[in-house]
Amino acid sequence: MSANTGLPQAAVEIVRLLPNPVHNEEVIVEYHMAHEGNVEIAIVSASGEELRRIALGQKGQGSHREHVSLRGLASGAYSVLVCSQGHTASCLLHCTR
């Protein structure tokens, strides 16, 4: 249970994307894991095409930060997905070039 709301804590949650909107070729994905597990981050286009998937391996319970390259992505809106143990969290990312 979340101490603040009394609701069940999400298995994986994106805390924030830095910066957002992003003007350069890298974004920092801050996320929190309720339990240890294998983690992948995916970048998905507005049309649903998976453009990138990064396998990060085993991560422990708690907060994490990952630097993700956006090299080669055009200006536009993308979904950033953090996946672990069958759970997925998503957040909208805006790229401006």
N, C-alpha and C positions, 0 to 999 in steps of 0.2 A: 504494500500500500504506500502511496505517496504521502509523506508527512504533511504536505501543504493542503491537499485536497481530499484525502481519504479515499481516493480512487486507486484502482490497481495501477502500478507503474508499468509503462510500456517496456517491452523487451529490448527494443532499440529505438532511440529517439535522436533526431537531428536537433542540436541545440541552436546552431546558426552556421551560416556561410559567410566567410569574410574574404574580400568585400562582396557586397551584393547591392547594386550591380557591380560586375567585375569589368575592368577596363584592360587588364593585362592578361597574361597567359597562365595564371595560376589562381586557384581558389583554395582556401583552407576550410575543410569540413570539420566542424566540431560536433561530436556526437556522444551519447551516453548509452552504455550497455547495462542492463539490469543483471545480466548473467554472462559468464565467460562463453565465448564461442568464436567460430570462424566468421570473418567479416569480408564482405565485398562492397565496393562502391561502384555504382554504374551512373553514366551520364546518358540521358535519353532525350531525343529531340521532341519537339512539339507534335510531330507526326507519329511518335511512338517507336521510332527506330533507335535501338541501342547502339550508341556510338562508341562507347568505351566501357570496359569492365576491368576493375583493378582488384585482384585477390590480395587481401592484406594478411591472411592467415589468422591464427589464433590470437584473440585479444581478451584481456581480463575484464572483469566487472569494473564499471566506473567510467570516467570521462576520458575521451581521446581526441586528438587533433591529427588530421592527415592533410598533406599538401597534394593537391590534384592538378595535373597539367590540363590546360584547356587549349593547348597548341593545336591550331588547325580548325578550331570551331569558329564559325561565322557569327556575326551579331544575331541575337535572337533569344528566345526563352527556352530553357532546358530544365528537365527534372533531374535532380540529384537523388539517387536512391542509396540508402545504406541498408544492406541485407545481412542478417545473421540468424542462423538456426530456424529458418522458415518464416522469419518476421522481417518486414520491410518498413522503413520510414522514408518519407519523401519530402522534398522541399524544392520550391521553384527558384531557379537561378537565371538572372538576366545578364547576358553578355553584350557589351557595347564596344565596338572597335573604332 
